[in-house]
Amino acid sequence: MRELAARTRTFTDSVIRRMTRISNRYGAVNLSQGFPDFDPPKEILDRLAEVSREGPHQYSVTWGAQNFREALAAKQTRFMGRRIDPDTEVVVTCGGTEAMISVMLSIVDPGDRVVIFSPFYENYGADTILSGAVPIYVELRQPDFRFDLEELEAAFAQHPKALILCNPSNPCGKVFTRQELLQIARLAEEYDVYVVTDEVYEHILYKPNEHTYFATLPGMWERTISTSSLSKTYSITGWRLGYVIGPAKIIDTVRKVHDFLTVGAPAPLQEALVPGLLFGDEYYRDLQRRYTSKRKLFMEGLDAAGISHNVPQGAYYVLIDISEYGYDDDERFCEDLARHVGVGAVPGSSFFKEPVNNLARLHFAKNEDTLDKALKNLEGIGRLKRRFDVPFQHF
């Protein structure tokens, strides 16, 4: 048989989703894949029940149902401070994952270069490769995950077609400052580069950090394509509803690509989510309060267990330092953590281009009872250090 496509040889299946399967195998508390264990808002569930009986159950307009796009555009107009046209500047997608690949296939050609900050959400590298482009990685330097401006300028000097910006960042929880974003904007304009944003955690931030929409910076609207998902804001990760917002000329092309990738996002789920898009500001303030409380609970629990970690500025992930447990293979550490401690995590190496093997990612988008159970299990993390002295085949 002839070889399969060469592009698939340079990346693996999702390590994040793999760790969920490992967590399930060992009955561990799954703090690897970032989905909550609490329900969406009642208003959304009530509307879903109605939609299950009355519809729609057939295709909507391929780039999104009219009322959904209007509600989404009104919400984003409010938060971005710029009027979004629901008819020409919005595409509704099957989650943020499809939003990103639709954009990449729309703006880059084989051989183009794409700048990606490291650490990065695993899809960005794969999407760049699937698009036929070449990734250029720029390190976000620990412990505060700031980029070196000279290194970033050197990346732009290679004349990339695009830069992918995750803000707030998965996996490290970094929120880019306005000054950092202005530095990126200057380079994007100087080198004529598209900026593709992933802003799925736009409403999950911790004071005093504030989210700046890159598209709202001076001169950036015409070269920014904003992607996002509604999964995290409304606790509906299984619904797979995302979107792309950008200039009409770009969106027209994204719509074509999206149409032939998935046809359209689920019509009943779009209809059910409209009440959520109409929520007032208090919903988003309460969301921030709830996640701030979860972060506090989880950070204090990690401290009590003697586990070193960073403190996220946004999103709901934390990176723990596993150096003291003696592992030189973070994937093996995470499997042992699930099997012997009862907590699922993601090996940090899956997020870094650099050879980083001393970190693991946990998330705290869970009920307090779930977090308490996970933290109780993590009190036994010292067992891994002792187990590591035993030859691996004994496990």
N, C-alpha and C positions, 0 to 999 in steps of 0.2 A: 504494500500500500504506500502511496505517496505521503510525504510529510504533511502534518497539519500546519496551520498558519504560524509562521515564525514569530509574529507579534505576541503570541500567547506564552512564549517560553520565558519571558523576562519578568513575569509576575505570577503570584500564586493566587489561590482562592482567598477570600477574605479571612484574615487571621482573627478578626473580631468575631465574626459569625462562627468560626471554628471553635473559639473559646466558649461560646454559648453551648455548643454541642458537648464539649468536655465538661462544662459545669453541670449540664443535665445528666451526663453519664454518671457523675459521682454524687449527684444530689446536693451540689454546692449552692450557696447563695450567689446568684449570678450578678456580679458587679462588673461584668466585662462588657457585653453589648448594651448600649445606652438606651434602654427603654424602661419606662416607669411600671410600677405594679399597682397603680391607682387609676381610677376611672377618669375619662374625659369629663368636662363640665356637664351638669345635668341638662342644660338647655340643648346641648348638642345631641345627647343621647335621646332626649324626648323627641327631637325632630327626626332622628334616625328611625325611631319606632314608627312615626307617621309615614316617613318615606318608604319604609318597607312594605306598607300597605298600598300607598297611593302612587308611588313612583316619583321620579322617572327611573325606568329600568333599561332604557335603550341608550344608544350613543347620544352624547351631547355634542355641541360644536367641538371640533377636534382640538382647538386651542383653549377650550374652557367654556362652560355654560355662561350665558350672558349675565345672569344675576350674580353668579359666583365671581366673575371678573369685576363686576361693578362694586361688589362688596369688598373684594380684595384691594382694588384700586383705591377705594375710599379710605380703607385702613392704612395702606402704605402712604397715601397722600398726607394723612394726619401725622404719621411718625417721621416721614422723610422730609416733610416741609416743602414738597414739590408736587404739583398736580400730576398724577399718573393717569393717562388715558386708557380706560379699560378696553377700548376697541383696537388700539394700535400699538400699545406698549406693554402688553401682558401676554404670557403664555402659561397656561396651567399644565402641569406635568405630573407624571407618576412618581412623585417624591422628588426630593432634592437630588437624588442620584441620577435620575433621568434628566433633570434640569441641567446638571453639569455636563453630561456627555452630549446632550443636544447642543449646548453652547459651544463645546470644544469642536464638535464636528462642523459647526457653522462658521468658525472663525479661523481655524488653523488648517494648513495643508501639510501633507507629508514632507518631512524635512525641516519644518518650522521649529523654533525653539520656544519653550514655555518655562518661565521662572516659577519655582515652587519653594515656599519657605519650609524648612525642616526644623522641628517635627511637623508632620502633615497627616491629614486624614488619608487613609490608604487609597481611596478612590482616585485621588488627583494624579498620582503617578500612573496608575493603570489607564485612566482616561486619556492622558497625554499620549501614552504608547498606542492605545487603540485608535487614536486620531492620526497616528503616523508621525507625531511630533517627537521632539527630543527634549527631555526635562533638563533644566539647569537648577540645581538645588542651592539655596542660600540658607546658611545656618542661622537659626535663632539661638543665641548663646545663653547658656544657663549661667546663673540661676534665675534671671529675670526675663529670659527669652527675648532679648533685644537683638536686632540685626546690626551688623557693622555696615555703615554707610558705604565705605570703600568697597567692601565685598559685593554689596548690592549694585553699586555703580559698575563694577566689573562684569556682573551678570548682564546688565542692560547693554554694556558695550558689545556684547555678543549678538545684539540686534534681535532679541526675541520678538515673537508676534504677540505674546500675551503673558500676563502674570496672574496667578491664582492667589487670592487673598481670603483666608478663613478668619473671620473676626465676628465675635469672640472665637478663639482658636480651640479646635479639637486636635491634639489631646491635652495641651498644657494649660488651657484656660486663660491664655493671654488676651488682653484687650488692647489693641493698638491705640496709642495716643493720637490726638489730632496732629501733633507735630510729626510723628512717624508717618502718618498717612499723607501729610503734605510733602514729605520727602519722597515718598513713592510716587505721588502725583506729579511732582516736578520731573522725575525721571521718565514717567510714562508719557508725558507731553514731549519731552526733549527727544525721546527715541521712538515716538509714535507707536506706543504699545497699548493693546487692549488690557483692561483689568477686569478679571472675572471674580466676583465676590461670592463667597458662601457665608450667608448671614443667618443660618438656621437658629443660632442662639442669641439673636438680636435682643430678645426680651429677658434673657437670663443673665443678669449682671449683678455685681456686688459693689455697694458704695465704697469709695467715691467714684468708681469707674463709670464712664459714660460711653455709649455706643455712638460712633459717627458713621453715617452711611457714606461710603466712598463716593457714590454717584452724586452726592450733594456738595462735594468740594468744588471750588472754583474751576471751571473749565473741564470737569471730569464727566459730566453726564454723557457726552457724545461718545466717549471711549470706554464706558463702564457697562458691563452686563451683570446685573444683580441676580443671583440665584438664591433660593431659600426653600425651606420646607415648613409645613404647618405641623409636622409631627411632634416637635418638642414643645411648642407654645401651647398646644391644646391637648397634649398627652394622647396622641393618636398615631403612634409610629406605624401601626399596621394598616392604616388607611392609605398610605402612599399618595399623599397630596403635596405637591410642591409647585414652584412657579419660577418664571424668569421675567424680569422687568428690565427694560432698556429702551434705547432709541428705536423709533418705528422701523427704520431701514434694517437694523440688525434683527429686530423681533420678527420681521417678515421672513427672514431666512431661517431663524430658529424654528418658526412654526412649520416650515417645510420639512426640516429634519425631524422634528418631534412627530409630525404626522406619520412618517414612515417608520419610526421606531416603535410607537405604541398606539397610534391612532388618537387616543385621548385618555384622560384620567377618568376614574369611575364616576359616572353620572349621579348615582344615588348618594355617594359620599360627598360629592360637591354640594348637592342640595342640603344635606344634613348639616354641613359645616357653616352654612351662611349665617345662622344665629351667632356663632362664635366670632366671625369676622366683624359682626356689628357690636360686639362688646365695647363698653366704654373704658376709659382709662383706669378705672378702679380694678378691673380684672388684671391688668398688667402690673399694677402696683402690688396687688395681692400675690401674683405669681412670683415677683421678685422677693417679697417678704417670706413666702414659703420656702423658696430655694435658699434664701439667706439663712433661715433656721436650719435647714437640712445640712448646709455646709458647716455651720457652727457645730452641730451635733457630731458630724463625721470627723471634722478636724480635731475636735476635743477627744474623740474616741481613739483616733490614730495616735495622738500625743500620749494618751494614757497607756496605750499598748507599746509605746516606745518605738513607733514606726516613723521614720523620717519621711517628709513629704513636702511638696510645694503647696502654695495657697493660691487657688485659682481666682482670677479677677472676674471671670465670666464662665459661661457654660456650666456643666456639672461633673467635670472630671478632675481627678487628682493623680499626680504621678508620685509613686512611692519609691524610695531608694532601697534596693534589695541587696546592696553590696555586702552587708555584714553576714548574709546567710551562706556565702561561699560558692554561689553558682556562677559559672561563666557562660551559662546557657539560660537566657531568660524565658524561653519557651518551656524548657524543662521545669524551671521554677514555677511557672504559672500552672502547669499540669499538676505538679506536686501540691501547690497551694489549694487547688480544687479538690484533689484526692485526699489529702491528709489534714488540711485545715478547714476545708468546707467553704471556701470563698473563690469565686471566679474572677479572674483578672486578665488583662491583655498584655503580652510582652511588649515592652517599650521599643524594642528593635524594629517592630513592624511600622513604627511611625517615623523613624529616623533614617536619613541617608547615611549619616555618620555612624561609625561602629559603636553604638550605644547599647550595652547589654545589662546595665545596672538599674533599669527602671521597669516598673509595671504600672499600667493604668487601671484605676478603679473608678466607679462612678457612684453618685449618691442620689440618683433620681428614683428613690424608693420611699415607701412608707417608713415611718419612724420605727415601727416594730421590726421591719426587715433590716433596717440599718443597725438596730440594736443587736439583732441576731448575728449579723455579719461582723460587727465589732467584737462581740463575745467570742466568735470563732477566731478572729484575728489575734486575740490574746494568746492563742496557742501557736503563733507563727514561729516561735523559737524552736519548735519541734523540727522544722525544716532544716535548721542548722545542724542539729544532731543527726537527722536522717541522712544529710548529705555525706557524712563520714562513712556511710554504708555503701558498698558497691551498688551501682545503679540496677544491676540485674536482680537484686534482692527485693525490689519493690513489686 
